[in-house]
């Protein structure tokens, strides 16, 4: 394989890795948002329960 072909494959691999990292970051942000939303709902339900008990 020529040096140019190897360089091309390396560039393609780097680009693919960057895309994958960007997608993983997006996934982590989505998971974080889902956890925050779940906690918010949980806290609201807990507050509502406390109001009915108190």
C-alpha positions in Angstrom: 0.0 0.0 0.0 1.3 3.4 -0.9 2.0 6.1 1.7 -0.8 8.2 0.3 -3.3 5.3 0.8 -2.2 4.8 4.4 -2.5 8.6 5.1 -6.0 8.6 3.6 -7.0 5.6 5.8 -5.6 7.4 8.9 -7.5 10.6 8.1 -10.7 8.6 7.6 -10.2 6.7 10.9 -9.6 10.0 12.7 -12.8 11.5 11.2 -14.8 8.5 12.1 -13.5 8.6 15.7 -14.4 12.2 16.0 -17.9 11.6 14.8 -18.3 8.7 17.2 -17.0 10.8 20.1 -19.5 13.6 19.2 -22.4 11.1 19.1 -21.3 9.7 22.5 -21.2 13.1 24.0 -24.7 13.8 22.7 -25.9 10.5 24.2 -24.4 11.4 27.6 -26.2 14.8 27.5 -29.4 13.0 26.7 -29.0 10.6 29.5 -28.2 13.5 31.9 -31.3 15.4 30.8 -33.4 12.2 31.3 -32.0 11.7 34.8 -32.7 15.4 35.7 -36.3 15.1 34.3 -36.9 11.9 36.3 -35.6 13.5 39.5 -37.8 16.5 38.9 -40.9 14.3 38.5 -39.9 12.2 41.5 -39.5 15.4 43.7 -42.8 16.8 42.5 -44.6 13.5 43.4 -42.9 13.4 46.8 -43.9 17.0 47.5 -47.5 16.3 46.5 -47.5 13.2 48.7 -46.2 15.2 51.7 -49.0 17.8 51.1 -51.6 15.1 51.3 -50.1 13.6 54.4 -49.5 16.9 56.2 
